[in-house]
């Protein structure tokens, strides 16, 4: 199947939705300053024309609901060719307009259809803040949007196994039987994944109850949460040093087997070692490591003493929208100081440059984060330790040693830093001094 395209002068309201990367495309190529420009795939981080899943692309059309401000409704079109999709779009727009005229009262909460698949597409639009009033937008991350899309996709697969068509199932007919199908389909998934999928469907059905004003219960609230066992394994000094030695272009080669082909990969990237060192000395998450800049490092008497890491996870929470979120305060210990010296602290200090991957031209993306987590897993497996560690173990290792060294003061420097650390932008240097003297990774 060929990739879908949109011409320069496309039909009003037309766009493409890809269920593989959960992204909407309003164009497939346009000219900027005379040069052709393509949108970026939300899955691979590459140009739209390199998409390997054209079968996941669907034409959609968005139509404005009269007398409702900016509220719109949309329809997923069946046509694979643009010309046929336009015909469908025109028919939908005409039929929709005639239906609106016949209504005595137009309400912005009414939806075009109560069928499951249409509701799912509307919910994903809502989750992505598409057509949502400014004061109700949640600013949910792309990762979370994709996680919810994956949960809906798995639910549809569970229905298909039981010969139920997602396009013909009305949302007000979903009951415990369908939840049971989903429960069984998730049987081989880890407890944590199972719980997340069920919670995601619970959130979706809560939205259904509110949107369609159903006087019913949420069937996904009755599931029994599975007991989750969290891995608390840390990485040893020998393993960490061995991991860094494994990171070479030759060792980075790998193959990914898909349904249609064998994809050649290479997990090596020049900044990978530095990223792992920064992760274990800061306890930062992947996006936090990419966000580190030289001007975040604070000095005292000409010496770097701590770095302020933006708490991106908290900042994304809608509860903290338009609020000041205190940064995490990480002391610059001897090991941390050695890392920033090797990265060029004397040359770059005070600048707005990033500590790693300085030449980036786009914000932190999914593929950048996967470069760290996937790279860690790939190179660590080559050590053959018999353990299954992932990138998160670097954060766990940092916090374990931090707690050991700082005892009761550890919470003041952890990922859950609060205003106890910052009082009107003042940092308690006694805590920092203690950390510098007593906190060492692998001590």
C-alpha positions as CSV (number, residue, x, y, z in Angstrom):
1,X,0.0,0.0,0.0
2,X,1.3,3.5,-0.9
3,X,1.7,6.3,1.6
4,X,-1.2,8.8,1.5
5,X,-0.5,12.3,0.3
6,X,-2.1,15.7,0.6
7,X,-1.8,18.2,-2.3
8,X,-0.7,21.9,-1.8
9,X,-4.3,23.1,-2.2
10,X,-6.0,20.4,-0.3
11,X,-9.7,20.2,0.4
12,X,-10.7,22.2,3.5
13,X,-10.5,20.2,6.7
14,X,-8.6,17.2,5.2
15,X,-5.7,15.6,7.1
16,X,-4.1,12.3,7.6
17,X,-4.0,10.3,10.9
18,X,-1.5,7.5,11.4
19,X,-2.4,5.0,14.1
20,X,1.2,3.7,14.2
21,X,2.7,6.9,15.5
22,X,-0.6,8.5,16.8
23,X,0.1,11.7,14.8
24,X,-2.0,14.0,12.7
25,X,-0.6,15.3,9.4
26,X,-2.0,18.5,7.9
27,X,0.4,18.3,4.9
28,X,2.8,15.8,3.4
29,X,5.1,18.3,1.7
30,X,5.2,22.0,1.4
31,X,7.8,24.7,0.4
32,X,9.5,26.9,2.9
33,X,11.8,29.6,1.4
34,X,11.6,27.7,-1.9
35,X,12.7,24.4,-0.3
36,X,10.5,21.3,0.0
37,X,9.8,20.4,3.7
38,X,8.1,17.3,5.0
39,X,6.5,16.6,8.4
40,X,8.3,14.3,10.9
41,X,7.0,10.8,11.7
42,X,6.1,10.6,15.4
43,X,7.5,7.0,15.6
44,X,10.8,7.1,13.8
45,X,11.6,10.8,14.0
46,X,12.3,10.7,10.2
47,X,10.7,12.3,7.2
48,X,7.0,11.4,6.5
49,X,8.1,9.9,3.1
50,X,10.1,7.2,4.9
51,X,7.1,5.8,6.8
52,X,7.1,2.0,6.8
53,X,3.5,1.6,7.8
54,X,1.3,3.2,5.1
55,X,-1.4,0.8,5.9
56,X,-1.9,2.6,9.3
57,X,-2.6,5.9,7.6
58,X,-6.2,7.1,7.2
59,X,-7.7,10.2,5.6
60,X,-9.9,12.2,7.9
61,X,-11.9,15.3,7.5
62,X,-12.8,17.9,10.2
63,X,-16.0,19.9,9.9
64,X,-17.0,22.9,12.0
65,X,-20.2,22.7,14.1
66,X,-22.2,25.9,13.5
67,X,-23.0,28.1,16.4
68,X,-20.5,26.3,18.6
69,X,-17.4,28.6,18.6
70,X,-14.4,26.5,17.5
71,X,-15.9,23.1,18.2
72,X,-15.6,20.6,15.3
73,X,-16.5,17.0,14.5
74,X,-14.5,14.6,12.4
75,X,-14.9,11.5,10.3
76,X,-12.4,8.8,9.4
77,X,-12.8,8.2,5.6
78,X,-12.7,4.8,4.0
79,X,-11.0,5.8,0.7
80,X,-7.4,5.1,0.1
81,X,-7.0,7.5,-2.8
82,X,-7.1,11.3,-2.1
83,X,-9.6,12.0,-4.9
84,X,-12.1,9.5,-3.5
85,X,-11.5,10.7,0.0
86,X,-12.5,14.2,-1.1
87,X,-15.8,12.9,-2.4
88,X,-16.5,11.2,0.9
89,X,-15.6,14.4,2.8
90,X,-17.9,16.5,0.7
91,X,-20.8,14.0,1.2
92,X,-20.1,13.9,5.0
93,X,-20.0,17.7,5.2
94,X,-23.3,18.1,3.3
95,X,-25.1,15.4,5.3
96,X,-23.8,16.9,8.5
97,X,-24.9,20.4,7.6
98,X,-28.4,19.2,6.8
99,X,-28.6,17.3,10.1
100,X,-27.5,20.4,12.0
101,X,-30.2,22.6,10.3
102,X,-32.9,20.1,11.4
103,X,-31.9,20.3,15.0
104,X,-33.8,22.7,17.2
105,X,-30.9,23.1,19.6
106,X,-27.2,22.6,19.0
107,X,-25.1,21.4,21.9
108,X,-21.3,21.3,21.7
109,X,-21.2,18.1,23.8
110,X,-23.2,16.0,21.3
111,X,-21.1,13.6,19.1
112,X,-21.9,12.4,15.6
113,X,-21.8,8.7,16.5
114,X,-22.0,6.4,19.5
115,X,-20.0,3.6,17.9
116,X,-16.8,2.5,19.6
117,X,-14.2,3.2,16.9
118,X,-15.6,6.7,16.2
119,X,-15.6,7.4,19.9
120,X,-12.0,6.3,20.2
121,X,-10.9,8.7,17.5
122,X,-12.8,11.5,19.1
123,X,-11.2,10.6,22.5
124,X,-7.7,10.7,21.0
125,X,-8.5,14.1,19.6
126,X,-9.7,15.2,23.0
127,X,-6.5,13.7,24.6
128,X,-4.4,15.7,22.1
129,X,-6.2,18.9,22.9
130,X,-7.7,19.1,19.4
131,X,-10.9,21.1,19.3
132,X,-10.7,21.5,23.1
133,X,-11.4,25.0,24.6
134,X,-8.2,26.7,25.9
135,X,-9.2,26.5,29.6
136,X,-9.8,22.7,29.4
137,X,-6.6,21.7,27.6
138,X,-4.5,19.3,29.5
139,X,-1.2,19.5,27.6
140,X,-0.6,15.7,27.8
141,X,2.7,14.5,26.6
142,X,3.1,12.6,23.2
143,X,4.3,9.6,25.1
144,X,1.1,9.4,27.2
145,X,-1.0,10.0,24.1
146,X,0.7,7.1,22.4
147,X,0.3,4.9,25.5
148,X,-3.5,5.6,25.6
149,X,-3.7,4.9,21.8
150,X,-1.9,1.6,22.4
151,X,-4.4,0.6,25.1
152,X,-7.4,1.3,22.8
153,X,-5.7,-0.6,20.0
154,X,-5.2,-3.7,22.3
155,X,-8.9,-3.5,23.4
156,X,-9.9,-3.5,19.7
157,X,-7.7,-6.5,19.2
158,X,-9.3,-8.3,22.1
159,X,-12.7,-7.6,20.6
160,X,-11.6,-8.8,17.1
161,X,-10.5,-12.2,18.6
162,X,-14.0,-12.6,19.9
163,X,-15.6,-11.7,16.5
164,X,-16.8,-8.2,17.6
165,X,-16.5,-5.3,15.1
166,X,-15.2,-2.1,16.8
167,X,-17.0,-0.1,14.2
168,X,-20.4,-1.6,14.9
169,X,-20.3,-1.9,18.7
170,X,-22.2,1.0,20.4
171,X,-20.4,2.5,23.5
172,X,-23.5,2.2,25.6
173,X,-23.5,-1.6,25.0
174,X,-20.0,-2.2,26.4
175,X,-20.3,-4.3,29.6
176,X,-18.5,-6.8,31.8
177,X,-18.4,-9.3,29.0
178,X,-16.2,-7.0,26.9
179,X,-14.0,-6.2,29.9
180,X,-13.6,-9.9,30.4
181,X,-12.4,-10.3,26.8
182,X,-9.8,-7.6,27.4
183,X,-8.7,-9.2,30.8
184,X,-8.1,-12.5,29.0
185,X,-6.3,-10.9,26.1
186,X,-3.9,-9.2,28.5
187,X,-3.2,-12.5,30.3
188,X,0.4,-12.7,29.3
189,X,1.3,-9.1,30.0
190,X,3.2,-8.0,33.1
191,X,1.1,-6.9,36.1
192,X,2.2,-3.2,35.7
193,X,1.2,-3.2,32.0
194,X,-2.1,-4.9,32.7
195,X,-3.0,-2.3,35.3
196,X,-2.0,0.6,33.1
197,X,-4.1,-0.8,30.2
198,X,-7.2,-1.3,32.4
199,X,-6.8,2.2,33.9
200,X,-6.5,3.7,30.4
201,X,-9.7,2.0,29.3
202,X,-11.3,3.2,32.5
203,X,-10.4,6.8,31.7
204,X,-11.7,6.4,28.2
205,X,-15.1,5.1,29.4
206,X,-15.3,7.8,32.0
207,X,-15.0,10.3,29.1
208,X,-17.7,8.3,27.3
209,X,-20.1,8.6,30.2
210,X,-19.6,12.4,30.4
211,X,-19.6,13.0,26.6
212,X,-22.6,10.9,25.8
213,X,-24.4,11.7,29.1
214,X,-24.9,8.0,29.8
215,X,-26.7,7.1,33.0
216,X,-24.5,4.0,33.6
217,X,-21.6,2.6,35.5
218,X,-18.0,2.3,34.3
219,X,-17.5,-1.4,33.6
220,X,-13.7,-1.0,33.7
221,X,-13.7,0.1,37.4
222,X,-14.6,-3.3,38.6
223,X,-11.3,-5.1,37.6
224,X,-9.0,-6.4,40.3
225,X,-5.6,-4.7,40.2
226,X,-2.7,-7.1,39.8
227,X,0.1,-7.0,42.4
228,X,3.1,-5.2,40.9
229,X,6.6,-6.2,41.8
230,X,9.0,-3.3,41.2
231,X,12.5,-4.1,40.2
232,X,15.0,-2.4,42.5
233,X,18.2,-3.8,41.0
234,X,21.1,-1.4,40.7
235,X,24.2,-1.5,38.5
236,X,27.6,-2.3,40.1
237,X,30.7,-0.4,39.4
238,X,32.2,-3.3,37.4
239,X,29.1,-3.6,35.3
240,X,28.9,0.1,34.6
241,X,32.6,0.3,33.5
242,X,32.1,-2.8,31.4
243,X,29.0,-1.2,29.8
244,X,30.9,1.9,28.8
245,X,33.7,-0.3,27.2
246,X,31.0,-2.1,25.1
247,X,29.8,1.1,23.5
248,X,31.5,1.1,20.1
249,X,30.2,1.4,16.5
250,X,30.9,-2.3,15.9
251,X,29.1,-3.5,19.0
252,X,26.1,-1.2,18.2
253,X,25.0,-3.2,15.2
254,X,21.6,-5.0,15.6
255,X,18.7,-6.3,13.5
256,X,15.0,-5.8,14.1
257,X,12.7,-8.4,12.5
258,X,9.4,-7.1,11.3
259,X,6.6,-8.8,9.4
260,X,7.8,-7.5,6.1
261,X,11.6,-7.2,6.4
262,X,14.7,-7.3,8.6
263,X,15.7,-3.8,9.6
264,X,19.4,-3.0,10.2
265,X,20.0,-0.9,13.3
266,X,23.0,0.6,15.1
267,X,22.5,1.7,18.7
268,X,25.9,3.5,18.9
269,X,25.9,7.2,19.1
270,X,29.0,9.4,20.1
271,X,27.3,10.9,23.1
272,X,25.9,7.7,24.6
273,X,28.7,7.2,27.1
274,X,28.5,10.7,28.4
275,X,24.7,10.4,28.7
276,X,25.0,7.3,30.8
277,X,27.6,9.0,33.0
278,X,25.4,12.0,33.5
279,X,22.4,9.8,34.3
280,X,24.2,7.9,37.0
281,X,25.6,11.1,38.6
282,X,22.4,13.0,38.5
283,X,19.7,10.4,38.7
284,X,18.0,12.2,35.8
285,X,15.3,10.7,33.6
286,X,16.0,10.5,29.8
287,X,14.5,13.8,28.8
288,X,16.1,15.5,31.8
289,X,19.5,14.3,30.6
290,X,18.9,15.8,27.2
291,X,17.7,19.1,28.8
292,X,20.9,19.7,30.8
293,X,22.6,23.0,29.9
294,X,25.8,24.5,31.1
295,X,24.1,27.6,32.6
296,X,22.2,25.3,35.0
297,X,25.5,24.7,36.8
298,X,25.9,27.0,39.8
299,X,29.3,28.0,41.3
300,X,30.6,29.2,44.6
301,X,34.1,30.7,44.9
302,X,34.7,29.8,41.3
303,X,33.9,26.1,41.8
304,X,30.8,24.3,40.5
305,X,28.8,23.1,43.5
306,X,25.4,22.0,42.2
307,X,23.2,21.9,39.1
308,X,19.5,22.7,38.8
309,X,17.6,20.1,36.7
310,X,14.2,21.1,35.5
311,X,11.6,18.7,37.0
312,X,10.0,18.0,33.6
313,X,7.7,15.2,34.9
314,X,6.0,17.5,37.4
315,X,6.0,20.4,35.0
316,X,3.9,18.3,32.5
317,X,1.2,17.6,35.2
318,X,-1.8,19.7,34.4
319,X,-2.1,20.5,38.1
320,X,1.0,22.6,37.8
321,X,0.2,24.4,34.6
322,X,1.2,28.1,34.8
323,X,2.9,27.4,38.2
324,X,6.5,27.7,39.3
325,X,7.9,24.2,39.8
326,X,11.1,24.0,41.9
327,X,14.0,22.4,40.0
328,X,15.8,19.3,41.4
329,X,19.1,20.2,43.0
330,X,22.0,17.8,42.3
331,X,25.3,18.3,44.1
332,X,28.4,18.2,41.9
333,X,30.5,15.6,43.6
334,X,34.0,14.6,42.6
335,X,32.8,12.0,40.1
336,X,30.2,14.4,38.6
337,X,32.9,17.1,38.4
338,X,35.1,14.8,36.4
339,X,32.3,14.2,33.9
340,X,31.6,17.9,33.3
341,X,35.3,18.6,33.0
342,X,35.7,16.0,30.3
343,X,32.7,17.5,28.5
344,X,34.4,21.0,28.4
345,X,33.1,22.9,31.5
346,X,35.8,25.5,31.3
347,X,35.0,26.2,27.7
348,X,31.2,26.2,27.9
349,X,30.3,27.2,31.4
350,X,27.6,29.8,31.7
351,X,26.5,29.2,28.1
352,X,23.1,28.1,26.9
353,X,24.5,25.1,25.1
354,X,23.4,21.5,25.9
355,X,25.8,19.2,27.7
356,X,25.2,16.4,25.1
357,X,23.9,16.4,21.5
358,X,24.6,20.1,21.0
359,X,23.8,20.0,17.3
360,X,20.1,19.1,17.7
361,X,17.6,21.3,15.8
362,X,14.4,19.9,17.2
363,X,13.0,19.5,20.8
364,X,13.4,16.2,22.7
365,X,11.6,13.5,20.7
366,X,10.6,9.9,21.2
367,X,13.5,8.5,19.1
368,X,16.0,10.6,21.2
369,X,14.7,9.0,24.4
370,X,14.7,5.5,22.9
371,X,18.3,6.1,21.9
372,X,19.2,6.0,25.6
373,X,16.9,3.3,26.8
374,X,17.3,1.0,23.8
375,X,21.1,1.7,23.7
376,X,21.5,0.8,27.4
377,X,19.6,-2.5,27.0
378,X,21.5,-3.4,23.8
379,X,25.0,-2.9,25.2
380,X,24.2,-4.2,28.7
381,X,23.0,-7.5,27.3
382,X,26.4,-8.0,25.7
383,X,27.9,-8.2,29.3
384,X,26.1,-11.5,29.8
385,X,25.6,-10.9,33.6
386,X,22.5,-12.9,33.8
387,X,20.6,-9.8,35.0
388,X,18.0,-7.8,33.1
389,X,18.8,-4.2,33.8
390,X,17.4,-1.2,31.9
391,X,18.2,2.5,31.7
392,X,16.1,3.2,34.8
393,X,18.6,1.3,36.9
394,X,21.0,4.3,36.6
395,X,18.5,6.5,38.4
396,X,17.9,3.7,41.0
397,X,21.6,3.4,41.6
398,X,22.0,7.2,42.1
399,X,19.1,7.4,44.5
400,X,20.3,4.3,46.5
401,X,23.7,5.8,47.1
402,X,22.2,9.2,47.8
403,X,19.9,7.8,50.5
404,X,22.8,5.9,52.0
405,X,25.0,9.0,52.2
406,X,22.5,11.6,53.1
407,X,20.2,9.6,55.4
408,X,17.4,11.9,56.5
409,X,18.4,14.7,54.0
410,X,18.1,12.5,50.9
411,X,14.6,13.6,50.2
412,X,15.7,17.2,49.9
413,X,17.8,16.3,46.9
414,X,15.7,13.6,45.3
415,X,13.4,13.7,42.3
416,X,10.6,14.9,44.7
417,X,12.3,18.1,45.7
418,X,9.9,20.7,47.1
419,X,10.1,24.2,48.4
420,X,11.9,22.7,51.4
421,X,15.0,22.9,49.2
422,X,14.3,26.3,47.7
423,X,13.1,29.2,49.8
424,X,12.6,32.1,47.4
425,X,15.4,30.7,45.2
426,X,17.8,30.2,48.2
427,X,19.5,26.9,48.4
428,X,20.6,25.4,51.7
429,X,24.3,25.1,51.1
430,X,24.8,23.1,54.3
431,X,22.9,20.2,52.6
432,X,24.9,20.7,49.4
433,X,28.2,20.7,51.2
434,X,27.3,17.6,53.1
435,X,26.4,15.8,49.9
436,X,29.6,16.9,48.1
437,X,31.7,15.5,51.0
438,X,29.8,12.3,51.6
439,X,27.9,11.3,48.5
440,X,29.9,9.2,45.9
441,X,28.5,6.7,43.4
442,X,30.0,3.2,44.0
443,X,31.6,4.4,47.3
